[in-house]
Amino acid sequence: MELQFIGKDPESGKDGSPTVFVDPTNGDLVVQGWIADSPTRSGCLEAGPIPDHETVVRMPARMVATMREACDAAERADVP
């Protein structure tokens, strides 16, 4: 699977994350982020269970523009 790289947190260093990609075959966003801490997971669990095949990641607010760019790219993806 070839993903379209959108951007990486500029404050994370050369080996870090978070990073955002778009899958051009279906427009899905692919997010690499920090593993959510217990308070974050607990907050998410208030809305319902987190299935075993899913996880919660945290993205820093400074990546909002990158996330918008990824959303724009996902909307432009040539998805059948």
SETILO-785973 format. One record per residue (C-alpha): x, y, z; residue in one letter. Coordinates in steps of 0.25 Angstrom, whole numbers, padded with zeros to 4 digits, always signed. Example, Ala and Ser with C-alpha at 12.3 -4.5 7.8 and 13.67 -1.06 7.14 Angstrom:
BEGIN
- px, py, pz, res
- +0049, -0018, +0031, a
- +0055, -0004, +0029, s
This chain:
BEGIN
- px, py, pz, res
- +0000, +0000, +0000, m
- +0006, +0013, -0004, e
- +0002, +0025, +0005, l
- +0002, +0040, +0002, q
- +0011, +0046, +0013, f
- +0005, +0059, +0017, i
- +0013, +0064, +0029, g
- +0020, +0061, +0042, k
- +0021, +0069, +0055, d
- +0033, +0078, +0053, p
- +0036, +0078, +0068, e
- +0037, +0063, +0068, s
- +0051, +0061, +0063, g
- +0056, +0052, +0052, k
- +0052, +0039, +0058, d
- +0038, +0044, +0064, g
- +0024, +0045, +0061, s
- +0012, +0049, +0060, p
- +0011, +0048, +0045, t
- -0001, +0049, +0036, v
- -0003, +0041, +0023, f
- -0015, +0039, +0013, v
- -0018, +0026, +0006, d
- -0021, +0030, -0009, p
- -0028, +0018, -0012, t
- -0040, +0021, -0002, n
- -0037, +0035, +0004, g
- -0035, +0029, +0018, d
- -0026, +0037, +0027, l
- -0015, +0029, +0034, v
- -0010, +0035, +0046, v
- +0003, +0032, +0054, q
- +0003, +0038, +0068, g
- +0006, +0037, +0082, w
- -0001, +0026, +0090, i
- -0012, +0032, +0098, a
- -0010, +0032, +0113, d
- -0020, +0027, +0123, s
- -0028, +0040, +0125, p
- -0029, +0041, +0110, t
- -0034, +0027, +0108, r
- -0043, +0029, +0120, s
- -0049, +0041, +0114, g
- -0051, +0034, +0101, c
- -0058, +0022, +0108, l
- -0069, +0031, +0113, e
- -0074, +0031, +0098, a
- -0073, +0016, +0097, g
- -0064, +0004, +0097, p
- -0051, +0004, +0089, i
- -0051, -0009, +0081, p
- -0039, -0018, +0082, d
- -0036, -0015, +0067, h
- -0035, +0000, +0070, e
- -0027, +0010, +0078, t
- -0027, +0024, +0083, v
- -0015, +0033, +0078, v
- -0013, +0047, +0082, r
- -0008, +0058, +0072, m
- -0003, +0072, +0077, p
- -0011, +0084, +0074, a
- +0001, +0090, +0066, r
- -0003, +0079, +0055, m
- -0017, +0085, +0052, v
- -0012, +0091, +0039, a
- -0006, +0077, +0035, t
- -0019, +0070, +0038, m
- -0027, +0080, +0030, r
- -0017, +0078, +0018, e
- -0019, +0063, +0020, a
- -0034, +0065, +0020, c
- -0033, +0073, +0007, d
- -0025, +0062, +0001, a
- -0034, +0052, +0005, a
- -0046, +0059, -0002, e
- -0038, +0061, -0014, r
- -0034, +0046, -0015, a
- -0040, +0039, -0027, d
- -0049, +0029, -0020, v
- -0059, +0020, -0027, p
